[in-house]
Amino acid sequence: MLKNLMIIDDFYGKPEKVREFALKLEYPDPGPDVHYPGRNSARSMAWPNMDQMFSQIVGEPIERRGKLPHDFVRISLAGNPRKGCGVHVDPSCSWSGIIFLTLDEHCQDDIGFYRH
């Protein structure tokens, strides 16, 4: 069976601790040439055997491709300008994973999923 969308609730046992850690990371200015809102963390959030764990979840190897990071945190605030791409697919990626650490009281909009 082809897996094309998975939603895993309660991914972290203590998401408030993960959020607290993530908010303490450094988020350098990405400069004018990026095509996404917000900033990426300077430090990785990877843990040992992370890629193997996600490979088991999706049922196929998850491998780092090129220079695209897949173990960072992105912080995007309401005031961040929308830049460039909008909805898109990175051609070198088979999967995208998003873990939202937004507090429930700050969630005001829906999440949209697009099929390509």
Backbone as CSV, one residue per row, in Angstrom:
resi,resn,N_x,N_y,N_z,CA_x,CA_y,CA_z,C_x,C_y,C_z
1,MET,0.830,-1.178,0.000,0.000,0.000,0.000,0.880,1.248,0.000
2,LEU,0.580,2.174,-0.863,1.320,3.425,-0.946,0.908,4.339,0.201
3,LYS,1.882,4.760,0.973,1.617,5.710,2.049,1.919,7.102,1.514
4,ASN,0.951,7.994,1.588,1.222,9.337,1.094,0.879,10.432,2.091
5,LEU,0.230,10.079,3.192,-0.044,11.049,4.246,-0.183,10.293,5.557
6,MET,0.559,10.719,6.556,0.462,10.131,7.887,0.338,11.253,8.892
7,ILE,-0.526,11.069,9.845,-0.653,12.013,10.950,-0.408,11.223,12.225
8,ILE,0.583,11.653,12.979,0.943,10.966,14.215,0.711,11.944,15.359
9,ASP,-0.358,11.740,16.088,-0.651,12.591,17.237,0.257,12.220,18.401
10,ASP,0.516,13.195,19.247,1.306,12.981,20.465,2.660,12.344,20.158
11,PHE,3.346,12.878,19.158,4.638,12.348,18.733,5.655,12.398,19.870
12,TYR,5.701,13.517,20.573,6.598,13.650,21.724,5.823,13.391,23.008
13,GLY,6.441,12.695,23.942,5.811,12.449,25.235,5.628,13.727,26.041
14,LYS,6.593,14.639,25.930,6.530,15.918,26.646,6.804,17.052,25.655
15,PRO,5.842,17.359,24.796,6.082,18.370,23.764,6.408,19.748,24.328
16,GLU,5.915,20.060,25.513,6.207,21.370,26.103,7.697,21.520,26.389
17,LYS,8.376,20.430,26.732,9.828,20.462,26.971,10.587,20.634,25.653
18,VAL,10.116,19.975,24.613,10.739,20.109,23.289,10.570,21.545,22.801
19,ARG,9.374,22.096,22.980,9.096,23.475,22.565,9.989,24.454,23.332
20,GLU,10.104,24.251,24.630,10.952,25.100,25.470,12.398,25.065,24.977
21,PHE,12.904,23.873,24.669,14.262,23.728,24.148,14.396,24.433,22.799
22,ALA,13.426,24.221,21.919,13.477,24.809,20.576,13.460,26.333,20.625
23,LEU,12.698,26.902,21.534,12.620,28.361,21.630,13.912,28.986,22.140
24,LYS,14.772,28.188,22.764,16.049,28.695,23.270,17.171,28.616,22.231
25,LEU,16.901,27.989,21.093,17.921,27.869,20.052,18.176,29.218,19.388
26,GLU,19.305,29.313,18.720,19.644,30.523,17.966,19.037,30.412,16.566
27,TYR,18.435,31.505,16.107,17.800,31.557,14.791,18.401,32.718,14.002
28,PRO,19.516,32.480,13.297,20.167,33.576,12.575,19.316,34.081,11.412
29,ASP,19.524,35.331,11.072,18.838,35.929,9.922,19.261,35.169,8.670
30,PRO,18.310,34.644,7.897,18.670,33.849,6.723,19.102,34.678,5.520
31,GLY,18.930,35.977,5.587,19.287,36.817,4.452,18.139,36.958,3.472
32,PRO,18.345,37.730,2.421,17.250,38.059,1.500,16.923,36.985,0.465
33,ASP,17.764,35.980,0.301,17.591,35.041,-0.812,16.829,33.767,-0.466
34,VAL,16.268,33.669,0.726,15.515,32.464,1.078,14.084,32.572,0.574
35,HIS,13.448,31.428,0.387,12.094,31.395,-0.179,11.077,30.821,0.801
36,TYR,11.244,31.122,2.063,10.311,30.642,3.078,10.201,31.708,4.167
37,PRO,9.086,31.731,4.879,8.962,32.679,5.985,9.683,32.156,7.225
38,GLY,10.138,33.049,8.056,10.735,32.642,9.320,12.229,32.405,9.235
39,ARG,12.733,31.716,10.249,14.166,31.445,10.372,14.380,29.996,10.800
40,ASN,15.472,29.416,10.332,15.855,28.059,10.725,16.857,28.122,11.869
41,SER,16.806,27.138,12.736,17.748,27.082,13.852,19.158,26.834,13.336
42,ALA,20.126,27.411,14.043,21.524,27.186,13.693,21.964,25.792,14.126
43,ARG,21.267,25.227,15.085,21.628,23.931,15.656,20.612,22.862,15.260
44,SER,21.106,21.685,15.036,20.270,20.536,14.699,19.468,20.071,15.912
45,MET,18.321,19.488,15.642,17.515,18.854,16.694,17.533,17.331,16.524
46,ALA,18.461,16.821,15.743,18.522,15.374,15.491,18.889,14.625,16.765
47,TRP,18.400,13.415,16.860,18.761,12.530,17.955,19.336,11.258,17.340
48,PRO,20.051,10.446,18.131,20.650,9.230,17.575,19.599,8.340,16.909
49,ASN,19.936,7.826,15.762,19.088,6.902,14.996,17.768,7.517,14.517
50,MET,17.715,8.840,14.419,16.495,9.511,13.972,16.077,9.053,12.574
51,ASP,17.017,9.031,11.643,16.673,8.630,10.274,16.154,7.193,10.225
52,GLN,16.742,6.299,11.016,16.277,4.918,11.050,14.854,4.828,11.609
53,MET,14.563,5.631,12.633,13.221,5.613,13.213,12.182,6.061,12.184
54,PHE,12.478,7.154,11.474,11.533,7.622,10.462,11.438,6.646,9.292
55,SER,12.525,5.976,8.968,12.481,4.949,7.921,11.507,3.840,8.296
56,GLN,11.507,3.438,9.556,10.561,2.414,10.011,9.127,2.919,9.933
57,ILE,8.908,4.170,10.284,7.552,4.729,10.262,6.990,4.743,8.846
58,VAL,7.791,5.210,7.876,7.276,5.348,6.505,7.471,4.094,5.663
59,GLY,8.274,3.150,6.144,8.440,1.890,5.433,9.399,1.936,4.264
60,GLU,10.292,2.906,4.267,11.330,2.988,3.233,12.494,3.806,3.783
61,PRO,13.676,3.676,3.182,14.835,4.401,3.702,14.651,5.919,3.611
62,ILE,14.989,6.593,4.687,15.039,8.051,4.711,16.513,8.410,4.698
63,GLU,16.926,9.116,3.683,18.338,9.449,3.537,18.493,10.944,3.317
64,ARG,19.560,11.466,3.867,19.896,12.871,3.653,20.313,13.045,2.195
65,ARG,19.714,14.005,1.526,20.033,14.243,0.116,20.545,15.662,-0.067
66,GLY,21.730,15.753,-0.589,22.296,17.071,-0.849,22.474,17.862,0.432
67,LYS,22.268,19.163,0.320,22.483,20.045,1.462,21.183,20.436,2.146
68,LEU,20.070,19.829,1.750,18.803,20.168,2.392,18.787,19.612,3.811
69,PRO,18.686,20.473,4.817,18.650,19.971,6.189,17.293,19.371,6.511
70,HIS,17.292,18.324,7.317,16.005,17.777,7.723,15.953,17.506,9.223
71,ASP,16.719,18.241,9.954,16.735,18.030,11.400,16.853,19.356,12.149
72,PHE,16.281,20.394,11.593,16.350,21.714,12.188,14.960,22.147,12.638
73,VAL,14.919,23.270,13.325,13.658,23.866,13.742,13.469,25.144,12.935
74,ARG,12.269,25.364,12.476,11.955,26.639,11.819,10.937,27.366,12.685
75,ILE,11.251,28.616,12.970,10.311,29.442,13.712,9.760,30.477,12.739
76,SER,8.468,30.540,12.680,7.809,31.469,11.763,6.703,32.173,12.537
77,LEU,6.807,33.473,12.630,5.869,34.261,13.413,4.901,35.008,12.506
78,ALA,3.825,35.482,13.076,2.787,36.167,12.300,3.356,37.338,11.508
79,GLY,4.337,38.031,12.033,4.896,39.194,11.355,5.932,38.880,10.290
80,ASN,6.313,37.607,10.146,7.311,37.256,9.132,6.731,37.425,7.741
81,PRO,7.486,38.062,6.843,6.962,38.228,5.479,6.871,36.893,4.755
82,ARG,5.859,36.759,3.926,5.732,35.577,3.061,6.674,35.794,1.889
83,LYS,7.490,34.796,1.612,8.471,34.941,0.541,8.296,33.846,-0.490
84,GLY,8.544,34.171,-1.716,8.789,33.235,-2.790,7.816,32.128,-3.089
85,CYS,8.213,30.921,-2.790,7.644,29.706,-3.361,6.173,29.438,-3.090
86,GLY,5.681,29.709,-1.924,4.327,29.279,-1.595,4.301,27.761,-1.514
87,VAL,3.189,27.172,-1.882,3.066,25.716,-1.851,3.966,25.138,-2.939
88,HIS,4.815,24.182,-2.569,5.745,23.609,-3.543,6.217,22.239,-3.061
89,VAL,6.945,21.572,-3.912,7.575,20.295,-3.589,9.059,20.438,-3.886
90,ASP,9.896,20.059,-2.935,11.330,20.032,-3.197,11.616,18.769,-3.996
91,PRO,12.163,18.892,-5.205,12.294,17.734,-6.097,13.177,16.613,-5.567
92,SER,14.078,16.905,-4.646,14.961,15.847,-4.151,14.386,15.121,-2.935
93,CYS,13.157,15.444,-2.543,12.563,14.844,-1.340,11.372,13.965,-1.679
94,SER,11.320,12.809,-1.042,10.157,11.934,-1.173,9.163,12.166,-0.049
95,TRP,9.648,12.597,1.099,8.807,12.796,2.277,9.082,14.159,2.889
96,SER,8.083,14.715,3.519,8.239,15.911,4.347,7.637,15.602,5.702
97,GLY,8.306,16.035,6.728,7.792,15.844,8.078,7.694,17.179,8.783
98,ILE,6.586,17.400,9.435,6.370,18.654,10.148,5.866,18.314,11.541
99,ILE,6.525,18.863,12.528,6.072,18.705,13.904,5.735,20.099,14.415
100,PHE,4.465,20.324,14.678,4.027,21.621,15.177,4.157,21.641,16.691
101,LEU,4.801,22.680,17.210,4.952,22.845,18.651,4.210,24.088,19.139
102,THR,3.260,24.544,18.351,2.457,25.703,18.708,1.497,25.330,19.833
103,LEU,1.381,26.201,20.801,0.436,25.963,21.894,-0.991,26.002,21.368
104,ASP,-1.855,25.201,21.955,-3.251,25.131,21.506,-3.914,26.500,21.463
105,GLU,-3.646,27.332,22.459,-4.305,28.641,22.502,-3.835,29.593,21.406
106,HIS,-2.737,29.251,20.727,-2.237,30.086,19.634,-2.630,29.558,18.258
107,CYS,-3.292,28.434,18.208,-3.709,27.852,16.925,-5.025,28.485,16.493
108,GLN,-4.976,29.256,15.405,-6.171,29.950,14.938,-6.551,29.566,13.520
109,ASP,-5.634,28.999,12.778,-5.902,28.659,11.384,-5.800,27.155,11.181
110,ASP,-6.351,26.710,10.070,-6.270,25.298,9.716,-4.965,25.015,8.989
111,ILE,-4.648,23.749,8.878,-3.492,23.299,8.110,-4.010,22.765,6.788
112,GLY,-3.387,23.168,5.700,-3.793,22.672,4.389,-2.797,21.657,3.868
113,PHE,-3.307,20.586,3.297,-2.466,19.580,2.659,-2.785,19.578,1.177
114,TYR,-1.759,19.535,0.354,-1.930,19.582,-1.092,-1.381,18.304,-1.703
115,ARG,-2.100,17.766,-2.626,-1.647,16.568,-3.329,-1.069,16.992,-4.669
116,HIS,0.051,16.403,-5.039,0.671,16.748,-6.320,0.827,15.520,-7.173
